[in-house]
Amino acid sequence: MKKRLIYIMAFLIGGTSLFCSCDDMLNVDSNRVEYEFDDWTLNDSVYSVLGILKAVQGVADRQILFNELRADLVTVSEASAVVDIQELCNLTYNLNSNKYLDVKDYYSVINNCNIYLARVDTTLEKNGVRLMLPEFVAVKSIRAWTYLQLAINYGAVPYFTEPILTHSAAEAVMMKPMLTRDQIVNELIAELLPFENPAAYRMPSWGKDDKVLKFGYLKNGTRVEKMIDTKQLFVPVRMLLGELYLWKGDYKNAANSFYSQIAGAGTNETAKKYADTGNKARWTGEGGRVANFKNDFLKLFSVDNFDENSKENYFTIIPFANTDLEGTTSNLASVFAPQGEVGTAQVTASPGILSLAANQVYCYLKDPEDMKEKPEYSHHYEYSGDLRVLATTYSQHGEDEFSTLYSNIIGKFNFEEKDGSLGLEQDYKPIVRTLFLILQRKELAYLRFAEALVGLERDGYKGAMELAMTVLKEGVKTNYRVLKNPEYADSAMLDANGDTIFSYLIQNKDTIARNPRMVKYLAACDDSLKFNFTAEAFNKNEGIHSRGSGCSERNAYYALNDTCIARYLGHTEVENKVEYIKEGVTITYQDSLNYIADLVIDELALELAWEGTRFGDLIRFAKAMGDNDVLAKRVAGRAHNNDVTYRNVKFEMDDALWTKLQDESNWYLPLPEGVVEPVDPEDVEKGESSNE
């Protein structure tokens, strides 16, 4: 009977055996297809998890496409794009023919996880160590991540945690009511919360020094092989919980989760600073006008720099094989950055993201710590805006054409160095395959933390939006406190300097000792939150906006004040080179809150464009802010070169697409029938006999 169940499992996952060969995942002999569950060894557990990871490869490309093609950061080429890609971009779908809409691959991952979790023995110990517990936690994280992606993309889906081993079990699952995204979020939080602390529940450690061979490729005729920490094959539980709390609207727990991930709370992990001297796109040279700005930021996505970046920047990576003969490959390059003929990219960077980047103001300083130096702004530069989008796009010209400064072929998918340079020049072409996808990196944790802080401000926590601005503008470097108490929430209490108490962010013993009124107030704030960024690793932190826009800390055009907010809304005018807020315009508290939320959304685009989170981010912000235009106008305006924000009446957009996106049902993909495919007993019998 046990043998029969093994074959049912293999057929159920649609041809991807739970114990299939994984040469592209780990250099081990994993060709066994059957064994007794009752006597699982640690190696058996590892082989099973490798099979699950192989199934994850099958949905990785789709996650990028679902989140990016429907959002505001790409536009489709009607001449080059296949019909399936055009449908995703146009939010019009044919369930009978669009190959991307089939969700069986997602449920293959889920059912593989269910089977593993039902069979693994987490009590097996050696020298007091529970041998299979790391794999158990890792598989729970994979299943939770997969369910969350389904819930984001489809809104409501079948949900089950038991193995589906029979035809009747599959039918029973399909007969149950589907769970909504909110219901699934609650289920997943309860599932993951017991395993939140990575010190107690670590991810698996395989191979020498916890590293395994992940992929190889040919460079100048020589094979290059890359290694990765095993734990980076899985999604950190704290990152998952933080995002789940964001979807739930529980911003206190979300902020704490992301803070714990960044600071390594309760572990021996190094705190995750997100900006120092590397991985930035910047002007260099006298006056800031020398365009030597591409390489550092692009290296974050370079195959050649994978080893260095992996240990410093990546939380979760999905690796692929270089060729179909070696294992599972990615086809993203054929969509975003194909080799060969000019103009064959199916989608390109949208005018919307190009305009957003160009509308930023770069702030140049030779020495940012020299307070006497006057900042130089980029209004007169050849290119005036944020450089991250410029650094990760390139032009693809014919021999008789000249390379231009700015173009729209997307270059975030594994470029390799050419003659020591990463510049994407006229004759530069990407490598044939996408060899790894960055699923999560440390910048995402900081931006999610900022999103949670904006939510806290909406919930009445005073100082939270200022701290969110600190994440973007200056970088967190010390102790911060955000305050909440119903009794004082609307009070106008002043400190010794006459400033409102709510403006206090940075607290230390000396400040509190000099301010007894603050002591009294803080004592009343039982629900206040404190975030400690005093670890040495954070000393070099900069505002995350500085990764592409120069010294944001000294940038007068990037601040949380009435003038910047009025400019953003189109409520300023200039006379004699002096900018004024228009007469009769008053900037409200709600304007400030909307402004900081929009800055976070914009920063998510500038930093994480095309990395597979965008449409979900827009849904979450629109729901949290109670404003469908947060999503609808941005997506409807993606094909226009707007030099104003979507909140400005001059914003240009596709009115028909805007109208369509006012209906929230159009935010979700249609769910095909039979997503949990029943097993045909005759096929199972054939499979069993053919392998005996």
C-alpha positions in Angstrom: 0.0 0.0 0.0 2.8 2.4 0.8 4.4 1.8 -2.6 1.0 2.5 -4.2 0.8 5.9 -2.4 4.2 6.9 -3.6 3.1 6.5 -7.2 -0.1 8.4 -6.5 2.0 11.3 -5.2 4.2 11.3 -8.3 1.2 11.4 -10.6 -0.6 14.0 -8.5 2.1 16.6 -9.0 1.7 16.5 -12.7 4.9 14.8 -13.7 7.3 16.5 -11.3 8.3 13.6 -9.0 8.7 14.4 -5.4 12.0 12.6 -5.5 13.2 13.5 -9.0 16.7 14.3 -10.1 17.8 17.8 -9.0 21.1 18.3 -10.6 20.6 22.0 -10.9 19.7 22.2 -7.2 22.3 20.1 -5.4 25.1 17.8 -6.6 23.8 14.7 -4.9 22.4 11.4 -6.3 18.7 11.8 -5.8 17.4 9.3 -8.4 15.6 7.1 -5.9 11.8 7.1 -6.5 10.6 4.9 -3.7 11.3 4.0 0.0 9.4 3.3 3.1 8.1 6.3 4.9 8.3 4.5 8.3 12.1 4.6 8.2 12.9 8.0 6.8 16.5 9.1 7.2 17.8 12.7 7.1 18.9 12.2 3.5 15.4 11.1 2.6 14.1 14.3 4.1 16.6 16.4 2.1 15.7 14.6 -1.2 12.1 15.4 -0.5 12.7 19.1 0.1 14.8 19.2 -3.0 11.8 17.9 -5.0 9.6 20.7 -3.4 12.2 23.3 -4.4 12.2 22.0 -7.9 8.4 22.5 -8.0 8.9 26.1 -6.8 11.1 26.7 -9.8 8.0 25.9 -11.9 6.0 28.9 -10.5 8.9 31.4 -10.2 8.7 33.0 -13.6 4.9 33.3 -13.3 5.2 35.3 -10.1 7.4 37.9 -11.8 5.0 38.0 -14.8 1.8 38.2 -12.7 3.0 41.0 -10.6 4.8 43.1 -13.2 2.8 42.7 -16.4 -0.5 43.8 -14.8 1.1 46.8 -12.9 2.5 50.2 -13.8 6.2 49.5 -14.5 6.0 47.8 -17.9 4.3 48.3 -21.3 3.7 45.6 -23.8 5.0 45.5 -27.4 2.0 44.7 -29.6 4.4 43.7 -32.4 6.7 41.3 -30.3 4.6 40.0 -27.4 2.8 36.7 -27.7 -1.0 36.7 -27.0 -0.7 35.3 -23.5 1.7 38.1 -22.5 -0.5 40.7 -24.1 -3.5 39.4 -22.2 -1.7 39.7 -18.9 -0.7 43.3 -19.6 -4.2 44.3 -20.8 -5.9 42.5 -17.9 -8.0 40.5 -20.3 -7.8 36.7 -20.1 -8.7 33.7 -22.1 -9.0 30.8 -19.6 -9.1 28.2 -22.4 -5.8 29.2 -24.0 -3.6 31.3 -21.7 -1.0 29.0 -20.3 -0.1 31.3 -17.4 -3.5 31.0 -15.8 -3.2 27.3 -15.0 -2.6 27.1 -11.2 -1.8 23.4 -11.1 1.9 24.1 -10.7 1.1 26.1 -7.5 -0.9 23.3 -6.1 1.9 20.8 -7.0 4.1 22.8 -4.6 1.4 22.9 -2.0 0.5 19.2 -2.2 4.2 18.2 -2.1 4.5 20.3 1.1 1.4 18.6 2.5 2.7 15.2 1.8 6.1 16.0 3.3 4.7 17.6 6.5 2.3 14.6 7.0 5.2 12.1 6.8 8.3 13.7 8.3 9.3 12.7 11.8 10.3 15.9 13.7 11.0 14.0 16.9 14.0 12.1 15.5 17.0 13.3 17.5 20.8 12.9 17.5 22.8 14.3 20.4 19.7 16.2 21.5 19.2 17.8 18.1 15.9 17.3 16.3 17.4 16.4 12.9 14.4 17.1 10.6 13.0 20.2 12.3 14.9 22.7 10.0 13.4 21.0 6.9 10.0 20.9 8.6 10.0 24.7 9.2 11.4 25.4 5.7 8.6 23.4 4.0 6.0 25.3 6.1 7.5 28.6 4.9 7.4 27.4 1.2 3.7 26.3 1.6 2.8 29.6 3.2 4.6 31.7 0.6 2.8 29.7 -2.2 -0.6 30.1 -0.7 0.0 33.8 -0.2 0.9 34.3 -3.8 -2.3 32.4 -4.9 -4.4 34.6 -2.6 -2.8 37.8 -3.9 -3.2 36.8 -7.5 -6.6 35.2 -7.4 -8.4 36.7 -4.4 -10.0 33.4 -3.3 -8.7 29.9 -3.8 -9.1 26.3 -2.5 -7.2 25.8 0.7 -6.2 22.5 2.2 -3.3 21.2 4.3 -3.8 17.5 4.1 -2.2 15.3 1.4 -4.4 14.6 -1.6 -3.7 11.0 -2.4 -7.0 9.8 -3.9 -9.5 10.8 -6.5 -12.2 11.2 -3.8 -9.9 13.4 -1.6 -9.3 15.7 -4.6 -13.0 15.9 -5.3 -13.7 16.7 -1.7 -11.3 19.6 -1.6 -12.9 21.1 -4.8 -16.4 20.8 -3.1 -15.3 22.9 -0.1 -15.9 26.7 -0.2 -12.8 28.6 -1.3 -11.1 30.8 1.3 -10.6 34.5 0.7 -7.3 36.2 0.9 -8.1 37.5 4.4 -9.1 34.1 5.6 -5.9 32.5 4.2 -3.8 35.2 5.8 -5.3 34.4 9.2 -4.6 30.7 8.6 -1.0 31.3 7.6 -0.2 33.6 10.5 -1.4 30.9 12.9 0.6 28.3 11.0 3.9 30.2 11.1 3.8 32.1 14.4 5.2 29.3 16.5 8.3 29.2 14.3 9.0 32.9 14.2 12.4 33.0 16.0 15.2 31.7 13.6 17.4 31.1 16.6 15.1 28.4 17.8 13.9 27.3 14.4 16.7 27.6 11.9 16.5 26.9 8.2 18.3 23.8 6.8 22.1 23.5 6.6 23.4 21.3 3.8 26.8 20.9 2.3 30.2 22.1 3.3 30.0 25.3 5.5 26.2 25.3 4.9 26.8 26.0 1.2 25.6 24.0 -1.8 26.4 24.1 -5.5 23.4 25.9 -7.1 24.2 26.5 -10.8 27.0 26.7 -13.3 27.4 28.5 -16.6 30.0 29.0 -19.3 32.0 32.3 -19.4 34.6 32.7 -22.1 34.6 28.9 -22.6 35.2 28.2 -18.9 32.6 26.8 -16.6 31.9 29.0 -13.6 30.0 27.5 -10.6 28.2 29.5 -7.9 27.5 28.5 -4.3 24.8 29.7 -1.9 23.9 29.3 1.7 21.2 26.7 2.1 18.9 28.9 4.1 18.7 31.3 1.2 16.6 28.7 -0.7 13.8 29.5 1.7 11.7 32.5 2.7 12.5 33.8 6.3 9.5 33.2 8.5 9.8 36.8 9.9 9.6 38.2 6.4 6.5 36.1 5.7 4.8 37.0 8.9 5.5 40.7 8.4 3.9 40.7 4.9 0.9 38.7 6.2 0.4 41.2 9.0 0.5 44.0 6.4 -2.3 42.3 4.5 -4.2 41.8 7.7 -3.8 45.5 8.6 -2.0 44.6 11.9 0.8 47.2 11.5 2.2 46.8 15.0 3.0 43.2 14.5 4.1 43.9 11.0 6.6 46.6 12.1 7.9 44.4 14.8 8.4 41.5 12.4 10.4 43.5 9.9 12.4 45.2 12.6 13.3 41.8 14.0 14.4 40.6 10.6 16.5 43.7 10.0 18.1 43.8 13.4 18.5 40.0 13.8 16.6 40.2 17.1 17.1 37.1 19.2 19.8 35.7 17.0 23.5 36.0 16.3 22.9 37.2 12.8 24.5 40.5 11.7 22.2 43.4 11.5 21.1 44.2 7.9 22.2 47.7 6.9 20.9 48.6 3.5 23.1 51.3 2.1 26.8 52.3 2.6 29.3 52.6 -0.2 28.1 49.8 -2.4 25.2 48.9 -4.7 24.3 52.5 -5.4 23.7 54.3 -8.7 25.3 57.7 -8.5 27.0 60.6 -10.3 30.7 60.9 -9.6 33.4 63.5 -10.4 33.7 67.2 -10.2 30.3 68.8 -9.9 28.6 65.5 -10.1 28.3 65.5 -13.9 30.5 62.5 -14.8 28.2 59.7 -15.9 30.1 56.9 -14.2 27.0 55.7 -12.3 25.8 52.4 -13.6 28.1 49.6 -12.4 27.6 49.5 -8.6 23.8 49.1 -8.6 23.7 46.8 -11.6 26.2 44.5 -9.8 23.4 43.5 -7.4 21.9 41.6 -10.3 25.1 40.4 -11.9 26.0 36.7 -12.3 29.7 37.5 -11.9 29.1 39.2 -8.5 26.7 36.6 -7.2 28.9 35.2 -4.5 29.7 38.6 -3.0 26.1 39.9 -3.2 24.5 36.7 -1.9 26.0 36.9 1.5 25.4 40.6 1.9 22.1 41.3 0.2 19.8 38.4 -0.6 17.4 36.8 1.8 15.8 34.3 -0.7 16.9 33.2 -4.1 15.4 30.8 -6.7 18.2 29.3 -8.8 17.9 27.8 -12.2 19.9 25.6 -14.5 21.9 27.0 -17.4 20.5 24.6 -20.0 17.4 22.3 -20.2 19.7 19.3 -20.1 21.0 20.4 -16.7 17.6 21.0 -15.1 14.8 23.5 -14.8 15.4 26.8 -16.7 13.8 30.2 -16.6 12.3 31.8 -19.6 12.1 35.4 -18.3 14.9 36.5 -20.7 12.6 35.8 -23.6 10.1 38.2 -22.3 12.2 41.0 -20.9 15.6 40.9 -22.5 15.9 38.6 -25.5 19.1 38.1 -27.4 19.2 38.6 -31.1 17.0 40.8 -33.2 16.6 44.5 -32.3 13.3 45.3 -30.7 12.2 41.8 -29.8 11.5 42.4 -26.1 7.9 41.5 -25.4 7.6 44.1 -22.7 9.7 47.1 -21.8 10.1 49.6 -19.0 7.0 51.8 -19.0 7.0 55.5 -19.6 5.4 55.6 -16.2 8.5 54.2 -14.3 10.8 56.2 -16.6 9.0 59.4 -15.8 8.9 58.6 -12.1 12.6 58.1 -12.1 13.3 61.2 -14.2 11.1 63.4 -11.9 13.2 62.7 -8.9 15.8 65.4 -8.0 19.3 64.1 -7.6 21.3 65.8 -4.7 25.1 65.9 -5.2 27.6 66.6 -2.5 31.4 65.8 -2.5 31.3 65.3 1.2 27.8 64.8 2.7 29.2 65.3 6.2 30.5 68.8 5.4 27.5 70.9 6.5 29.1 74.0 4.9 29.1 72.5 1.4 26.1 73.6 -0.6 24.2 70.8 -2.3 24.1 70.8 -6.1 20.8 69.6 -7.6 20.4 67.9 -10.9 18.0 70.3 -12.7 20.7 71.1 -15.2 22.2 67.6 -15.5 22.0 65.6 -18.7 19.7 63.3 -16.8 18.2 64.8 -13.7 16.5 62.0 -11.9 17.0 58.8 -9.8 19.6 56.6 -11.5 18.5 53.1 -10.4 16.1 52.7 -13.3 18.7 54.1 -15.7 21.3 51.7 -14.4 19.1 48.6 -15.0 17.8 49.4 -18.5 19.6 49.5 -21.7 19.3 50.1 -25.5 19.4 47.5 -28.2 20.4 49.1 -31.4 21.4 48.1 -34.9 24.9 48.7 -36.2 24.0 52.0 -37.9 22.3 53.5 -34.8 23.9 55.4 -31.9 23.5 54.3 -28.3 21.4 56.8 -26.3 21.7 57.7 -22.6 18.4 56.3 -21.7 16.4 53.3 -23.0 13.8 50.8 -21.9 15.1 47.2 -22.3 14.9 45.7 -18.7 18.3 44.5 -17.5 17.6 43.0 -14.0 17.9 39.4 -15.0 21.5 38.2 -14.5 23.9 40.1 -16.6 27.5 39.2 -16.8 30.6 41.4 -17.0 32.1 42.2 -20.4 35.7 43.3 -20.5 35.5 44.2 -16.8 32.5 46.5 -17.2 28.8 46.1 -16.5 27.7 49.0 -18.6 24.9 48.0 -21.0 26.2 49.4 -24.2 25.1 49.3 -27.8 26.5 45.9 -28.5 25.9 44.5 -25.0 23.6 41.4 -24.8 22.3 39.5 -21.8 23.4 36.0 -21.1 21.2 33.3 -22.6 19.5 32.2 -19.3 18.2 33.8 -16.1 20.2 31.8 -13.6 18.7 33.1 -10.4 15.8 35.2 -9.2 16.1 37.4 -6.2 12.8 36.7 -4.4 13.6 38.8 -1.3 16.5 41.1 -0.3 17.2 43.3 2.6 15.9 46.5 0.9 12.5 44.9 0.8 12.6 44.5 4.5 13.3 48.2 5.1 10.6 49.3 2.7 8.1 46.9 4.2 9.1 48.3 7.6 8.3 51.8 6.3 5.0 50.7 5.0 4.1 49.3 8.4 5.1 52.6 10.0 2.7 54.5 7.7 0.0 52.1 8.7 0.8 52.7 12.4 0.4 56.4 11.8 -3.1 55.8 10.4 -3.8 53.8 13.5 -2.9 56.7 15.7 0.7 56.1 16.5 2.3 59.6 16.6 5.8 59.9 15.1 5.4 56.8 12.9 5.3 58.6 9.6 8.3 60.7 10.5 10.2 57.5 11.2 9.0 56.1 7.8 10.5 59.3 6.2 13.7 58.6 8.2 14.0 55.2 6.5 13.7 56.8 3.1 15.7 60.0 3.6 18.3 59.7 6.3 18.6 56.0 7.4 17.8 54.7 10.8 20.8 54.9 13.2 19.6 55.2 16.8 16.6 54.6 19.1 13.2 55.6 17.8 9.9 55.6 19.7 6.4 56.0 18.2 3.6 56.8 20.6 0.0 55.9 21.1 -2.5 56.5 23.8 -6.2 57.4 23.3 -6.1 60.0 26.1 -3.3 62.0 24.5 -3.7 61.2 20.8 -5.1 64.6 19.9 -3.5 66.7 22.6 -1.2 69.6 21.8 1.3 69.0 24.6 4.6 70.9 24.2 8.1 70.1 25.3 10.6 72.4 26.9 11.4 73.9 23.5 7.8 74.5 22.5 7.7 71.7 20.0 4.8 69.2 20.0 5.6 66.1 21.9 4.4 64.1 18.9 7.4 65.3 16.9 9.8 63.4 19.2 11.3 60.4 17.6 14.8 60.0 19.0 14.8 59.3 22.7 17.7 58.8 25.0 18.2 59.0 28.8 19.5 62.6 28.7 16.6 63.9 26.7 14.1 62.3 28.9 15.8 63.4 32.1 15.7 67.0 30.9 12.1 66.8 30.0 9.9 65.6 32.9 6.7 66.2 30.9 8.0 63.7 28.3 8.6 61.2 31.1 5.0 61.6 32.3 3.7 61.3 28.7 5.7 58.2 27.9 4.6 56.5 31.2 1.0 56.9 30.0 1.8 55.4 26.6 1.5 51.7 27.4 1.1 50.9 23.7 4.2 52.8 22.5 6.8 51.1 20.3 10.5 51.4 20.4 13.0 50.4 17.7 16.6 50.2 18.5 19.1 50.7 15.6 22.1 51.5 17.7 24.1 48.4 16.6 27.4 49.2 15.0 26.2 47.8 11.6 23.7 50.7 11.3 26.3 53.5 11.8 26.8 53.8 8.0 23.1 53.6 7.1 21.8 56.1 4.6 18.3 56.8 3.4 17.2 54.2 0.9 16.3 56.9 -1.6 20.1 57.8 -1.6 20.7 54.5 -3.5 19.7 56.3 -6.7 19.2 60.0 -5.9 22.3 61.1 -4.2 22.5 62.5 -0.7 18.8 62.3 0.3 19.6 63.4 3.9 20.6 66.9 2.6 18.0 67.0 -0.2 15.6 69.9 0.3 13.4 68.6 -2.5 12.8 65.3 -0.6 11.4 66.0 2.8 8.2 65.7 4.9 7.2 69.3 5.0 4.4 71.5 3.6 6.4 72.8 0.6 7.4 69.3 -0.6 3.9 68.1 -0.1 2.4 71.1 -1.9 4.8 70.6 -4.8 3.9 66.9 -5.0 0.2 67.9 -5.2 0.8 70.6 -7.8 0.0 73.4 -5.3 3.1 75.6 -5.7 4.2 78.3 -8.0 7.6 80.0 -8.6 8.2 83.8 -8.7 11.7 85.2 -9.1 13.1 81.8 -8.6 11.4 81.4 -5.2 8.8 78.7 -4.8 5.6 79.4 -2.9 2.6 77.5 -1.8 -0.4 78.8 -3.8 -2.6 81.3 -1.9 -5.5 79.6 -0.2 -3.9 76.2 -0.1 -3.6 74.5 3.3 -1.6 71.3 3.7 -3.6 69.0 6.0 -2.5 66.1 8.2 -4.2 63.7 5.7 -2.2 65.3 2.9 1.0 64.5 4.9 -0.1 60.9 5.5 -1.0 60.4 1.8 2.3 61.9 0.8 4.5 59.7 2.9 2.5 56.6 1.7 3.0 57.6 -1.9 6.7 58.1 -1.3 7.0 54.6 0.0 5.0 53.2 -3.0 7.3 55.2 -5.3 10.4 53.9 -3.6 9.2 50.4 -3.9 9.1 51.0 -7.7 12.5 52.8 -7.9 14.3 50.1 -5.8 12.4 46.9 -6.7 11.1 47.5 -10.2 10.4 44.3 -12.1 11.4 42.0 -9.2 7.9 40.5 -8.8 6.1 42.4 -6.1 4.5 45.4 -7.7 0.8 44.5 -8.4 0.4 43.0 -5.0 1.9 46.1 -3.4 -0.5 48.3 -5.2 -3.5 46.2 -4.1 -2.4 46.3 -0.5 -1.8 50.1 -0.4 -5.1 50.8 -2.2 -7.0 48.7 0.3 -5.2 50.1 3.3 -5.7 53.7 2.1 -9.3 53.2 1.0 -8.6 54.6 -2.4 -8.8 52.6 -5.6 -7.0 55.3 -7.5 -3.7 54.4 -5.7 -3.7 51.4 -8.0 -6.1 52.4 -10.8 -4.5 55.7 -11.8 -0.9 54.4 -11.6 -1.7 51.5 -13.9 -3.9 53.5 -16.2 -1.1 56.1 -16.5 1.8 53.7 -17.2 1.9 54.4 -21.0 2.2 58.2 -20.5 5.2 60.4 -19.9 3.7 62.2 -16.9 5.8 64.9 -15.2 3.2 65.2 -12.4 1.9 62.7 -9.9 -1.4 60.8 -10.2 -2.9 63.1 -7.6 -2.5 66.1 -10.0 -5.4 67.0 -12.2 -3.0 67.2 -15.2 -2.1 63.5 -14.9 -2.6 61.7 -18.2 -4.0 58.2 -18.3 -6.0 55.6 -20.2 -9.6 56.4 -19.2 -11.0 53.0 -20.2 -8.3 51.2 -18.2 -8.9 53.5 -15.2 -12.7 52.7 -15.4 -12.0 49.0 -15.6 -9.7 49.1 -12.5 -12.3 50.9 -10.4 -14.0 47.5 -10.2 -11.9 45.5 -7.7 -12.9 42.2 -9.3 -10.6 43.1 -12.2 -7.6 43.2 -9.8 -7.6 39.4 -9.7 -7.0 36.6 -12.1 -9.8 34.3 -13.1 -9.5 30.9 -11.5 -9.7 27.9 -13.8 -11.8 24.9 -12.9 -10.2 21.7 -11.5 -7.2 23.4 -9.8 -6.8 20.4 -7.6 -6.7 17.7 -10.3 -8.3 14.3 -9.4 -6.1 11.3 -9.9 -7.2 8.7 -12.4 -6.9 5.3 -10.7 -6.1 3.7 -14.1 -3.2 6.0 -14.6 -1.9 5.2 -11.2 -2.0 1.5 -11.9 -0.1 2.1 -15.2 2.5 4.2 -13.4 3.0 1.5 -10.8 3.4 -1.3 -13.3 5.6 0.6 -15.6 8.1 1.2 -12.9 8.2 -2.2 -11.3 
